[in-house]
Amino acid sequence: MPVPYSMDLRWRIVQACQRGTQSQREVAEYFQVSLATVENILRLYRRTGDVSPRKPDHLGPPARIDDKAREQLRRFLAKQPDMTLAELRQQLVRDNGPLVSTSRICRVLQEMGLRRKKRPYMPANGTPRGYVRSGDGITRR
């Protein structure tokens, strides 16, 4: 990653431009920086009154799982705590939530402090819960 210019150099650039004896281009040549750097430092000084380099607000792409989607995930798990990540993802998309990966959902659940079931529930006899196999097909209990 690039390293920001020193505070001393930044202040000297501002002072040289404020004197008004040189153009921004001449100041850039004198301090051996680009014209864009001089312009950016001056813009930052005019906007904030300081020349400290700004810290990034966040790293990486913006989060697609916002507070609304987090609340939806919380409701899904409260209603059916044994949902898998894939089922949570399908339910979230079905309810007009963001299209995200199951690994992203896993990370969000960890951030929220929620546990998850690792595999779908299947009784030992192999019959899905709530249904009974009979001679004429599968019927609901």
C-alpha positions as a Markdown table, in Angstrom:
| # | Residue | x | y | z |
|---|---|---|---|---|
| 1 | Met | 0.0 | 0.0 | 0.0 |
| 2 | Pro | 1.2 | 3.5 | -0.7 |
| 3 | Val | 2.4 | 5.5 | 2.2 |
| 4 | Pro | 0.9 | 9.0 | 2.7 |
| 5 | Tyr | 3.2 | 12.1 | 2.4 |
| 6 | Ser | 4.6 | 13.4 | 5.7 |
| 7 | Met | 2.7 | 16.0 | 7.6 |
| 8 | Asp | 5.6 | 18.4 | 7.3 |
| 9 | Leu | 5.6 | 18.2 | 3.5 |
| 10 | Arg | 1.8 | 18.6 | 3.5 |
| 11 | Trp | 2.0 | 21.8 | 5.6 |
| 12 | Arg | 4.9 | 23.2 | 3.5 |
| 13 | Ile | 2.8 | 22.7 | 0.3 |
| 14 | Val | -0.2 | 24.5 | 1.9 |
| 15 | Gln | 2.0 | 27.4 | 3.1 |
| 16 | Ala | 3.8 | 27.7 | -0.3 |
| 17 | Cys | 0.4 | 27.9 | -2.1 |
| 18 | Gln | -1.0 | 30.4 | 0.4 |
| 19 | Arg | 1.9 | 32.8 | -0.2 |
| 20 | Gly | 0.7 | 33.2 | -3.7 |
| 21 | Thr | 4.1 | 33.7 | -5.3 |
| 22 | Gln | 4.0 | 30.4 | -7.2 |
| 23 | Ser | 1.4 | 28.5 | -9.1 |
| 24 | Gln | 0.2 | 25.0 | -7.9 |
| 25 | Arg | 2.2 | 23.5 | -10.8 |
| 26 | Glu | 5.4 | 25.3 | -9.7 |
| 27 | Val | 4.8 | 24.2 | -6.1 |
| 28 | Ala | 4.4 | 20.6 | -7.3 |
| 29 | Glu | 7.6 | 20.8 | -9.3 |
| 30 | Tyr | 9.5 | 22.4 | -6.4 |
| 31 | Phe | 8.4 | 19.6 | -3.9 |
| 32 | Gln | 8.7 | 16.9 | -6.5 |
| 33 | Val | 5.1 | 15.7 | -6.2 |
| 34 | Ser | 2.3 | 15.5 | -8.8 |
| 35 | Leu | 0.0 | 18.4 | -9.4 |
| 36 | Ala | -2.9 | 16.1 | -8.4 |
| 37 | Thr | -1.2 | 15.7 | -5.0 |
| 38 | Val | -1.0 | 19.4 | -4.4 |
| 39 | Glu | -4.6 | 19.9 | -5.5 |
| 40 | Asn | -5.8 | 17.0 | -3.2 |
| 41 | Ile | -3.9 | 18.4 | -0.2 |
| 42 | Leu | -5.3 | 21.9 | -0.8 |
| 43 | Arg | -8.8 | 20.6 | -1.2 |
| 44 | Leu | -8.5 | 18.6 | 2.0 |
| 45 | Tyr | -7.1 | 21.7 | 3.8 |
| 46 | Arg | -10.0 | 23.9 | 2.5 |
| 47 | Arg | -12.6 | 21.3 | 3.5 |
| 48 | Thr | -11.3 | 20.3 | 7.0 |
| 49 | Gly | -8.7 | 22.9 | 7.9 |
| 50 | Asp | -6.2 | 20.1 | 8.4 |
| 51 | Val | -3.9 | 18.2 | 6.1 |
| 52 | Ser | -3.9 | 14.8 | 7.9 |
| 53 | Pro | -4.5 | 11.9 | 5.5 |
| 54 | Arg | -8.0 | 10.6 | 5.8 |
| 55 | Lys | -8.6 | 7.1 | 7.1 |
| 56 | Pro | -10.8 | 4.9 | 4.9 |
| 57 | Asp | -14.3 | 4.6 | 6.3 |
| 58 | His | -14.3 | 0.9 | 5.6 |
| 59 | Leu | -12.2 | -1.6 | 3.7 |
| 60 | Gly | -13.5 | -3.7 | 1.0 |
| 61 | Pro | -16.8 | -3.5 | -0.8 |
| 62 | Pro | -19.9 | -2.2 | 0.9 |
| 63 | Ala | -21.9 | -4.6 | 3.0 |
| 64 | Arg | -24.9 | -6.1 | 1.2 |
| 65 | Ile | -26.4 | -7.5 | 4.4 |
| 66 | Asp | -27.8 | -4.4 | 6.1 |
| 67 | Asp | -29.7 | -4.1 | 9.4 |
| 68 | Lys | -33.0 | -5.1 | 7.8 |
| 69 | Ala | -31.5 | -8.3 | 6.4 |
| 70 | Arg | -29.9 | -9.1 | 9.7 |
| 71 | Glu | -33.2 | -8.7 | 11.4 |
| 72 | Gln | -34.8 | -11.1 | 8.8 |
| 73 | Leu | -32.1 | -13.7 | 9.5 |
| 74 | Arg | -32.8 | -13.3 | 13.3 |
| 75 | Arg | -36.5 | -13.9 | 12.7 |
| 76 | Phe | -35.9 | -16.9 | 10.4 |
| 77 | Leu | -33.8 | -18.5 | 13.1 |
| 78 | Ala | -36.2 | -17.7 | 15.9 |
| 79 | Lys | -39.0 | -19.4 | 13.9 |
| 80 | Gln | -36.9 | -22.4 | 12.8 |
| 81 | Pro | -33.6 | -22.7 | 14.6 |
| 82 | Asp | -32.4 | -25.7 | 12.7 |
| 83 | Met | -32.2 | -23.9 | 9.3 |
| 84 | Thr | -29.0 | -24.5 | 7.3 |
| 85 | Leu | -27.0 | -21.8 | 5.7 |
| 86 | Ala | -28.4 | -22.7 | 2.3 |
| 87 | Glu | -32.0 | -22.6 | 3.6 |
| 88 | Leu | -31.3 | -19.2 | 5.2 |
| 89 | Arg | -29.9 | -18.0 | 1.9 |
| 90 | Gln | -32.9 | -19.2 | 0.0 |
| 91 | Gln | -35.4 | -17.7 | 2.5 |
| 92 | Leu | -33.5 | -14.4 | 2.5 |
| 93 | Val | -33.6 | -14.2 | -1.3 |
| 94 | Arg | -37.3 | -15.3 | -1.3 |
| 95 | Asp | -38.2 | -12.4 | 1.0 |
| 96 | Asn | -36.5 | -9.9 | -1.4 |
| 97 | Gly | -33.3 | -9.8 | 0.6 |
| 98 | Pro | -29.8 | -9.4 | -0.9 |
| 99 | Leu | -28.3 | -12.2 | -3.0 |
| 100 | Val | -25.2 | -13.3 | -0.9 |
| 101 | Ser | -23.1 | -16.4 | -0.5 |
| 102 | Thr | -23.6 | -18.9 | 2.3 |
| 103 | Ser | -20.2 | -18.1 | 3.6 |
| 104 | Arg | -21.2 | -14.4 | 4.0 |
| 105 | Ile | -24.3 | -15.5 | 5.9 |
| 106 | Cys | -22.1 | -17.6 | 8.1 |
| 107 | Arg | -19.8 | -14.7 | 8.9 |
| 108 | Val | -22.8 | -12.4 | 9.6 |
| 109 | Leu | -24.3 | -15.0 | 12.0 |
| 110 | Gln | -21.0 | -15.2 | 13.8 |
| 111 | Glu | -20.9 | -11.4 | 14.0 |
| 112 | Met | -24.4 | -11.5 | 15.5 |
| 113 | Gly | -23.4 | -14.2 | 18.0 |
| 114 | Leu | -25.9 | -16.7 | 16.6 |
| 115 | Arg | -25.2 | -20.4 | 16.2 |
| 116 | Arg | -26.2 | -22.4 | 13.2 |
| 117 | Lys | -27.1 | -26.0 | 12.5 |
| 118 | Lys | -24.5 | -27.6 | 10.2 |
| 119 | Arg | -26.8 | -30.1 | 8.4 |
| 120 | Pro | -30.6 | -30.5 | 7.8 |
| 121 | Tyr | -32.6 | -32.3 | 10.4 |
| 122 | Met | -33.4 | -35.9 | 9.3 |
| 123 | Pro | -34.7 | -38.5 | 11.8 |
| 124 | Ala | -32.9 | -41.8 | 12.1 |
| 125 | Asn | -35.6 | -43.6 | 10.1 |
| 126 | Gly | -35.0 | -41.3 | 7.1 |
| 127 | Thr | -38.5 | -39.9 | 7.0 |
| 128 | Pro | -38.7 | -36.1 | 7.0 |
| 129 | Arg | -40.5 | -34.7 | 10.0 |
| 130 | Gly | -44.2 | -34.0 | 9.6 |
| 131 | Tyr | -44.8 | -36.6 | 6.9 |
| 132 | Val | -45.7 | -40.2 | 7.1 |
| 133 | Arg | -45.1 | -42.8 | 4.4 |
| 134 | Ser | -48.1 | -45.0 | 3.8 |
| 135 | Gly | -49.2 | -47.5 | 1.2 |
| 136 | Asp | -50.8 | -44.9 | -1.0 |
| 137 | Gly | -48.1 | -42.3 | -0.8 |
| 138 | Ile | -46.8 | -39.7 | 1.6 |
| 139 | Thr | -49.3 | -37.9 | 3.7 |
| 140 | Arg | -49.0 | -35.1 | 6.2 |
| 141 | Arg | -49.5 | -35.9 | 9.8 |
